[in-house]
Each structure stands twice: as structure tokens, then as C-alpha cells.
């Protein structure tokens, strides 16, 4: 920490033990006197836990003292307790003082020894306070030591700057001459109280803050000398640093970070805007995605996306998003491979001088699934042939579907906001009210009643009423489904009509169906492979074209890529041809080809076709005037598969291509 070497040097001048521990109990600084008292050197203790140097029977006591300091923020004086049996430390008491940060969190504890009251005559009079004066001089904060005569005996450089005075002008003054009146009164009340320490909030003018937003805090600590006689007090001013930006909040790792980020129920993660690496993540995000913190911080944003969803990430980066607003849903990938749909609220900020994004994630998977189900239910609700009524708890109709209008012959405005019982005849009204709306039952109820149509007639209807309850279990509404009872003659008529429209459909044989599925599968495989293959070949070509002078090894690599590209394309063409034939979608583009031009094209591409530079492709028996009609793409595919096969069979470096006419309608091609 700042000023450690200076404080270390001053502490080594003490003839008492002196140390500083962090808030986890690890030594930050140990003076020579303490290290020597247990037969060690300071560097052997610094950075290690104080528990390692405390006898086992005192560890529980030390834990209790440490907890007491952190809970009460008070200092502790222990008498008759020392690190180990050592003559140097006998008859001395140990004082431990807490040091606070701007959020009143204990950041360190300062400890030192002094003679106890039973051995007053043995301790030095001024040594401790002389060294204390020197420590105050170099202390990297606004601190001053004030005597019991209210005189500023020693002050730090920052303390002088705070009051815009020089050290020689400030030291020796009465502290009442520089402190504001309100603060002065509070300090005097502290000195007259039994408290040994106190923290006060201050405004920007160093007055006692009453608005709840202090700019400074002042720490007051009493100092005692011989016979526990007050020697004065330390006054320490610290500026309160509020979390005005995310970086400060995150880096401070204080209670505000714990409340707002780490323990936030909404998943939160932060990533670098340039390389998309994750910089921070909270517990809720780890629970959502299923990773440990170590695993998550080794990943980047693209790891949350499946390959097919990467395009949505790229698209979102190019869209103008309103910061602080939740974006459209994205599909993210969990550690176990399952998917989760999320909305993200993004905010830009600087993190360690790098552009970063602070993201709040909202899991909307269940919400979207529920929304989808609601759409399905609404479609079924609106299009069912049954009548559907929605009513309030008292039976007032709030909604009807189109079937109600069609069957009863009454318009929607005439039915909504009227009583459900008013649709029944006189005999059934009481039954509806007592059995449904006034029964207080929370189970479905079925009734057979007559419902009135628009022309005044009644149709026999089976009503099924289901109550809908709210979160407290109270009935909030009813869903009533009405099914019109049909007479037997009507049912027979309907069945007869149905019989008349029955049409037999041809059934595909299992073999044909299997063949169809295989061809669809092959076609799908082709298209799945073709896209990444084109991407790979495109990038390979771009890389090679970007290099001006290729080395022999690079040229060979390019040739291998081109060679395998030809083989792969040939294979893929064969697959798609086979697939199209299986699906009876084989289309032919018939053109006239000249045999000589065909051979010249094959000779030009012989390396890509066979993968060998040693092969000699030559004319055999061939007629220069021979022309034939065919689909060029299919003919090329045939040659690209036939020539490599012949090359592997003959095991020679020379292949002959012959083409000659057999009769008026046929010709022969020979590859040997």
C-alpha cells in the first residue's frame, strides 16, 4: 500500500510490537520488534495469516476479538495476552484499532503493544508518541494528532491541504480555530463521552451532514498514555467516493457491489466490446447458464450462441439499440446444451480504459411459451363450434365467441354486459344462479338448460361452467361452454352427409415412402455441407490471393486445396443428382456438345479430376465431327467420376479418351 516503506521504517524504531493486518487477518506490515520476539524476520510473517503465529489455545479468543472489532467498529485492548511465551512481551497490553474506507467497511486493523497499568514505571514516556507523530507526518490521508490541551501537535500533508494551511502555520494552533462550529461542537461532545471512537458524516463544507449524502467522513479516536490517562485524539478526514460509474462500483467490491450486482436476482454479465470476452458475471447469470465463475470468465459472448444463431448476434450489433431498454429475444445456449430465450438490456461504459457492455438479462422462455399457448387457446376458443361465454363472479357476460352469435342469432353488443341467467327460461334461471354463481364451489359444474335465441325460441343446451380463481384462491370469473343437444334424426342426417363425402386416398407403399425419405435426407445433407464448404474454400482463396509471393510449401498447400475442392464438388454433385432422381425431380437441359471440345475441357481439368500431375491425358480414336445431345452438367459429373475410377484401375500414367459413332442414333465413349 501507499507509504508502506516509510511507515515500516518508522514502526521499526518502536520498542514495542507493531503490525497491520488486512480485513481477512493477513499481515500487511510487521515491525522488527514483533518479528524478533518470536524468532523471525518481518518478511517471514508478512503475507501470512496471523493465526499461524498464535498459540492454539488463544485462537478462539483471537477470532472473538476480530469479530468484535468488525461488528462494533471499536478498538480493543487486551492485557495479559501475547503471541507466544516471550519475556519481551510480558507485562504488556495489546491495542488493536480498526481503519475504515469511504463506505465504513473495515479495511485493516492496526495493532501495537504498550506497558499495562501494573508496570507503569517500566515503560518509556514519550517513545510511542514520538513515533506516532512521525507516522502522522507521512500518513497518506488527512489526519492530525490533537493533544488534551486542544492543540494540533502534528498533521499530515493532506490535512494541511484540506484546510489550505502550511504545516508550520497549522501545527500549534487550537483546533477550534480551524474547525467549523457544527463539527467543533460534535468533537467536543465526543471528547466528553465514554466512547473511544466515533464516525461523523460531513458536508462539502465540513459541517455535519443532515441530507444523507455526505461528501466526507471524520473518524475520531482517543489516544491514552500512562495509567490510561488521555493524551489526546486522532482526527481523520476521508472523502466519500460514491459509485458514480460502473467501473468504480465494480472495482471497489464493496457492499454496494454486493447489493446491486453480485446478489441481484436478475442475471448480469459484462463483456469487452472489442473481443467479446466476459469480464464479470453475477450469481444469477451463473445459475441461468449452468457454468462456474471460472468457466464463464474463460468464455466470450459467442459461446452463448449456437452456430445457427450467430447471425442474430451479428445482426444485433449492427442495429441501433436504445441503451437501458430490453431488446428482442435471443436464443442462448446453456452449459448442458439446452436453450433459453432471453431479452437483454445493454449499457456502454469504460472498464479498465476499455469499451465494455453492462448487460442485464431477462429469462423470457416461460413467458414466450405461455404467449404461444395463449395464441393456440385463443384460436381454438374463437373457432370451436361450441358456444363459449366468459362471465364475472356474479354471472355478467364479459366475452362471447362467434359460435354464440351464430347459434343464438343475437349480436355481440346485445349479449355482452348482460346476465347469463337472462338467457335461460324462467324455470332454469334460479338453477343457473344457485348451481354456478352463488354456489361458491371451485369445481366444474354441468347443467342441461334451455337458452333463448334471438327469435324468442329456446334450444336445449348442456352448459359446463369452470371457475377461474385468482392468486388468493378467490373466484375471479367463469368459463362456460355450451353444447347444443342434437336430435337423433339430425345426427343421422349429418352422418349420411359425411358418408357421401368420404374419398379414398391412395396409400404410399412402405418401400416408396422409405425411398422418398432417403432422397429428402440426402438433399438435406448436401445443402448442410455446401454452405460451410463454400465458406472454407472462399476464405482459403482470399488468404492465398492476399499473399504476393507464395513459398513452395504454400503453393503445394493451395494445390491440395484445389484438388480436394474438385473431388468434393464432384461428390456433392453426384449426391444431388441421385437425390433428384429418387424424388422424380430430375430435370435435363439438353444442348449439343462437340467431342473435341469435351476432350479439351477434360484435359484442362485433369489435375483437379484425378489429383495427379503425372498423368498424361491423350486422344484415342475420336471423330472431330462427332456431335451429340446431352445435359452438360450431368455429362461432366459422369466423366468426373468415371475418369478417376479408370485411373485407379489401370495404374498407368496415361489415359486415352475415344469417342466414335456406332450408328445413326448411337455413339460410343471409351476411356482406357
N, C-alpha and C positions, 0 to 999 in steps of 0.2 A: 504494500500500500504506500501512498504518497508520504514521504518524510520518514520512512521506516528506519533508514540508516542513521539519521540524526537522532531519532528517539531511542534507537538501540544503543547508540553511543552514550547518551545521557543516562539511560537506565543502567548501563554497566558501571556508572560511577556510584550508584547506590550501594550501601552496605546492608541492604535488605533485598529480599527476593522481589522480583517484578516480572509480570508476564501479561500477555494479551492473548485471549482465545477468541475464535470466531463463534457464531451462534450455534455451531454444531459441536463445540468443545474441543476443537483442534488448535494447538498452539500456533499463533501467528508470530509472536515475539517472546523470547525468553532471555533474561539478562544473565550475565556470567555468574552472579552470586547464587541464583536459583540452580543453574546447571551444576555448579561446583558443589552445591550442598548435597547432591545425590550422585556425585562422581562422574558427571557427564559434561559435555560441551554443548553450547546453545544449539548448534546445527543438528545435534543428535536428537533434540527434542522438538524443534520447530517442524511443523507439518504433521505431527503425530497427535493422537488423542491424549488428553490429559489423564484419562483413566489408566493408561499404561504405566503411569508413574505414581499412582495412588495405591496404598495397601488395600487388599481385598475387603477387609472389614470396614473400610471407610468409603467404599464405592457407593453404597446405598445413600449414605449421608451426603456425598457429593452430588448425586443425582437429585436429591431433595432440595439442596441449596440452589442448584442450577434451575430447577423448575420454579422455585420460589422467586428467584430473580426475574425469570421470564414472565411469570404470571402477575407479579406485583410491580415490576419495574423499579424495585428498591434495591439499595445496596445492602450487603450482608457483611457482618464482622464475625469471624469465627475465632474463638480463643481456645488454646489447648489442642488444636488440630493442625497437623503438619503433614508433609508428603511422606516422609519416612522417618524412622528414629534417627535423629541427627542433632548433635549438640548445638549446632549453629542456629537451628530454628526453635529450640526450646525457649519457653517463656515469651513467645511472640504470638501476636494475633494476626489473622489474615483478613484483609479488607478486599471485597470484590465490588466493583462499580460497573453498572451497565452503560453502554454507549448506544444511542438511538440514531436511526436515519430519519429522513424527512416524513416518513409515514408512521413514525413512532414504533417501528419494529426494532428490536434489539439486534444490532449487527455485530457487536463484540462486547467482551467483558474484560475489564482491566483489573488485575489483582496485584496486591503488594503486601508485604509484612511490615509490622511495627511492634515495638515492645508493648506488652499488655500493662494494665494499671498496677499489677503486683510487682512489676520490675521497672518502675518509672526511672529510678536512679541509674539504670543501665543504658538507657537509650540516648542517642545523640540528640541534641536540642534542635539544631537547625538544618541538619543534613537533608532530611526528606524534603523540606520546604524549599531549600535552595535548589535542589534538582527539579522540584515541581515548577519553580519559577522558570527554569531553563526550558522545560518541556513546553510550557505555555508560550514561550517566545517563538518556538518553531512549529507549534501546532497548526495544521493546515485548515483551521476554521476560526470563526470569530469567537474567541474565548478570552476571559480575563479572570485574574485572581484578585478578590477584594477582601481586605482584612476586616477584623471586627470593629475597627475604627472607621469603617466605610470608605477606606482609601484604596484606590486602584493601585495595587502593588506591581502587577505585571500584566501585560496584554499582548496578544498576538498581532501579527501584521494585518490580518483580515479584520480584526476587531477595530484597529485604528482606522482602516479604510471605511468601515461601516459608519463610523461617527465623524469621518473626514478630519481626523486629527493625526498629528505626528506622535510617535511613541514618547518622545521626551516631553511633549505638551500634555499627553494624556495620563501617563503614569504619575502618581502623586496627587491626582485630583480626587475629590469626593465624588462617588458615583452618582450622587443626587444632582450633580452639576451637569450631567450629560444625559441621564435617562428621562424620557417623557414622564409627566406627572402620573398618568394612569399606571404605567409599568412600575414606577417607583413605589407607588402605594402597594401594588401586588407583591413586589420583592420584600418590602418591609413586613407585610403580613406573613410571608413565608418564613422570614427570619425569626419571627415571634412564635411560629407554630412548632409542634413537635416533629414535623416531617423532616426527613433528611434530604429529600429531593422533590422536585416539582417541575412540571412542564406546563408552559403557558402559551396560548396562541396569540400571535401579534398581527396587526395590520401592516400595510406597507410603510406606515409612519411610526412603527414600533409601539403603537398603542395596543391595548388589549382588544383583540378582535371580537366583535359581537355579531358579525354577519354569517359566521360559519364557513368563511373562505379565507383563512389566514394566509399571509404571504411569508411569515416567519414563525418559528417556534423558539422559545427561550427555555433552556434547561438550567435549572438552579440546583446545585449540590453543595451541601455543607461540608466543611473540612474541619476535622478535630485533631488536636495535638495532645500534649501531656494531660494525663488524668481525664481524657475525653473532654478537655476544655476546647470550646470553639476557637479556631484560628482564623476563620473567615469562610468565604464560599466562592465557588466557581460559577461563572455565568457564561453560557454558551448559546450563541445565536446561530440558527440554521435556517436557510431559505427553503420554503416548501416548494418542491418541484411537482406540479400537477402533471398528470398524463395528458399533455396537450396533443400528443400524436401517438400513433400506434407503436412506433418504434420504441419510444420511451416506456410505454406501458409494458411491452413485451420484454424488453431488455432488463427492466427493473425487477421483474419476477416477484413483485410484492403481493400484498393481499388483493389489490385491485386487479392484477393479472389473474389471480386465482378465481376471483368472483366473476369477472366479465368474460374471460376466455376459457381458462382451463376447466372450470366447473359449469360452464354454460351448457344448458340442456340441448342447444342446437349444435350440430356438428360444425366445426370451424377448421379450416386449414389455410395456410399461407404458402404461396409458391413464387419463385423468381420469375418475373415476366419474360426474361430473355430465354433461359434454358428450361423453364417449367419445373425445375427441381423444387420439392417441398422443403420449406424452411421451418415450419411449426405446425403442430396439429394438436387438437384437444381430445379429451377422453371420449366425448360423444362421437366424434368422427372415427376414432379407432373402433368403437363398438359397432358403428354402422358398417364399416368396410371389413372388419374382422382381422386387422393387422395389429401387430405390436408397434410401439412407437419407433423402435429401432428399424423395423422393416419399412414402415411408412416413410421415414425420413431418408431412406435409401432410394426411394422411387421418385418419379416425376408424374406430371398430370396425365400424360398419355397412358400410363399404366392403369388408369381407372377406366379406360375405354377399350372395347373390343375393336379388332381391326376394321370391321364394317361400320363402326360408329365414329371412327377418327374424323371422317368428313364433317360430322356435326360440330366437332371441336374446332376444326379449321374454319368452318362457316361462322361460328360464333365469334371467333377472334376478328373476323373482318366486318362484322355487323357493329353498328353503333349501339352500345348498351348504356342505359341510364344507370349511373352508379347509385347503389343503395336500393335498387328495385330488383325484385326476383325475376330472372329470365325464364324463357321457355323451358320445359322439362328436357333433361338429358338422361340418357341411359348410361349408368355407371356399373362397373364390374366389381363385385366383392372378391375377397380372397378365395372363397370356396367356388368361384366361377358363376355364382348366381348373379342376377341383375337387379338393380334398384333404380327407380326413376326419381330424379331429384331436380329441384329448382335451386338456382344459385344467385345470391346477391353478392356482387363483386365491388370492391373499392380499391383504388390505387393508392399506394403510399411508398415512401422510401424506407428500405430496411438495409442497414449497413451500407448506405450510399448506393444501393441498387434498387431499380424499379421492381416492385413486388405487388401482388394482388392479395388482398384480405378477402376471404370467401366465407360466407355463411351459407350452409347447405340445409335445404329443407327436403325431407323424405316425403314424396307425394305418391309413392307407389300405391298405397291403400286407397288414397283419395281418388286417383285416376281409375283404379279398378272399380271403386264404388260408383264413380261417374259413368263408367261404361255399363255397369249393371243397371243403373238408373235409366240409361237410354234404352236398354233392352226391355226393361219392365214397362217403360212408357210406351214403347212401340207395341208391346203386347196388350197393354192397358187400352190404348186407343183403337186397336184394330180387332180386338176379340169380338165375337158375335154376341157374347153375354153382355147384359147391362151392368155397368159399374157406377156406383154412387159413392161420393165422399161426403161425410157429414161431420159437423162439430159434435161435442159430447151431448148436446141437447137434441140432436136429430135434425138440425138445419142443414139443408143440402148446400155444399160449397163447390162441388165439381161433379160433372157427369161426362161420360164418354159418348161418342157418336151413336153407339148402338141404342142408348136410351132414347135419343131423339128419333131414330128410325123406327123403333118398336112401339113407343108410346105415341108417336106423332105429335109431340109437343116441343116447342123451341127451347133452346138452352136458357135464354133470359127468363122464360116463364117458369122454369123449374128451379134454377139456382136461387138461393136465399129464401127458399120456401121449406116448409116442414115435410120430412119424409112421410110422416103419418098422414098428411093430407092427400097422398096418392092412393091410400088404401080405402076400402069401403068402410061403412060405419062399424061393422062387426069386427074388423081387423085393426082398427086404429089403436084401440086400447091394448091389443095384443102386442103390436109393434113397440109401443112405449114401455109397457111393463117387462117385455121379454128382452128388449135391446137397450133402450136409452135410460131406463130407470132401474135396471136390474143390478147395476154395479158389478156385474160379472166380467171377468177378464179372459173368458174363454169364448171361442166362436159359437154362434147361435144360428140355427137354421129354422126357417118358418115357411109355411105354404099359405100365401095370401093372394088376394086379387088386387092388381094395380090398375088404376084408372088411366085410360088412353085419352087422347085429345078429343075424340068424338063422344066421350062420356061412357064408353063401354069399359068392362073390366076383363083383364086377362089373368088367368091363373099363373102365378109366378112363385118359384122357390127362391127365397132370399137367404143368403148366407152372410151374416154380419160378423166381422172380426174387429175387436177393439185395438187401437194403437195407443200405447202408453208412452209417457214422457220419461225423463231421467229419474224422476221421483216415484215412478210407478203409477201415476195418476192417468186415467183415460183422457187422451187428448183429442181423439177423433175416431171415426168408424169407417171401415171399408166394407161396402155392401155389394155383393154380387147377385144379380138377378138372372135366373134361368127360366125361360118361358116353357111351361109344360105343353108338350105336343100331343095331339090325339093320335090314336093308333092308325087311323086311315091316312092321316097326314104323313106319318112315319113311313107307311107302306109306299105312298106315292113318291116320297123322297128317295127311298131305297130303289124303286123301279127306275127313277131317273138316273141314279148313279150307275145302275147296271147297264143302261143304254150307252153310257159314255166310256165304259171300260175298253181300253185298247191294249192289245198285247204288244209288248216291246221285244224286239229281238235281243236275245241274251248272248253276250260275247263269250266265246269258249274260253276256258281257263288258259289254254296254250296261247291263243291270240292275245289275251289280256296280259299274260306274262311277257310276251314279245313286245307289246306296246310299252309296258313299264320299263323294260330293258332299254328300249330306244330313247325314252324320255330321260332315263338315268344317264345314258351315255352323252346325250346332248347337254345335259346339265353339267356333267363333269368337264366337258370341253370348254364351256363358257366360264366355269370357275377357274380353270387353269389358264385360259387365254389371257385374261386381264393381268394377273401378276407377271406372266411370262413377257408380255409386251412392255411392262414397266421395267423389268430387269434388263431386257435387251436394249430398251431405249436409254437407260442410264449407262449401260456399258458402252453404247455407241457415243454418247455425249462425252464420256470420260476419255475415250480414245481419240476423238476428234479434238479435244482440248489440249492434247499433247502434240507439240510440233514434231519433235524427233523421237520416234519410238525406238527403244532398245530392242535387240534381237529377242530377248525374253518377252518383252511386251508385245512385239509383233506376233510371236508364236501364240501368246495367250489370246490375242484378237482373232487369230485364225481358228483357234479351237472353239472360241465362242461362236464364230460364224458357221463353222462346220456343224456344231451341235444345234445351232438355231435352225439350219436347214433340215436336219433329221427330225427335230421336234415338230417343226411346222408340217413336215410330211406326215408324221404320225397323227397329228391333230387333224389334218385334212382327211386322212383315212377314217378316223373315228367319226367325224361329222358326216362323211359320205355314207358310212354304214348306218349311222343313226337315221339319216334322212330316208334311206332305202327301207329300213324297218318301219318307219312311220308312213310309208307310201307318199312321201312328200319329195320324192326325187325329181328334180327339175333339170332339163337338159337345154343347154344353149348351143345349138348346132351351128358350126361355122366350117368353112373349107380350109384345110391345112395342107401345106406343101411339105413333102417328105424331106427335102434338102434343108429347109429352114428349121424343121423339127430337130434334125440331127445337129445342126449348128448350135441351136439353143442348148441341147443336151451337152455338147462338147464344152460350151462356155461354162456351164454349171456343174461339170463332172466332179470337181473337188468337193463342192457342197453336197452333192448327191451321194458320193462314195466315201468321203472323208479321207481320201488318199491323194497325194500329189504325184505319186509314181505311176499312176495308171495312164495308159495310152488308149484314147477312145478313137476308133477308126471306122471308116466306111467299109461295109461289106458289099454285098450285092444290092444295089439300090438304083431305082429308076428316077432320074431327075425330073421327069414329067409327072410322076405319081402324085395325085392329089386325092384327099379323102375327106369325108364329112364326119365330124365328131364334136363332142364338148371338150374344148381345150383344157379346161381346169381338171376334168376327170381323166383325160389322157395324160396330162403331166403327173397327176397323182399316181397313175398306173406305172409310168416309167420310173418315177422316184422310188417306188417300192420294188419294182422288178429288177432294175439295174444293180442295186446293192446286193440283192439276193444272188444274182448271177455271178457277181464279182467274188462273193464269198465261196461259191460252189466251185468255180473254175480255178481259183487260187493262182491266177496269172495276172500280169500287169497290163494285159491288152484285151480290150473288149471290142467286138465288131458288131455294128448295127446294120442289119439288112432289111430292106422293105421292097417287095415286088408284087405285081398284080397277078392274081391266080385266074380270075375270070372277069366277066363284065361287072359283077356286083361284089367281088371279094378281093382282098389282098392279104399278104402275109408279112408279119414282122418277126424277125429272128434276131435274138441277142445271144452272142456266143463268145 
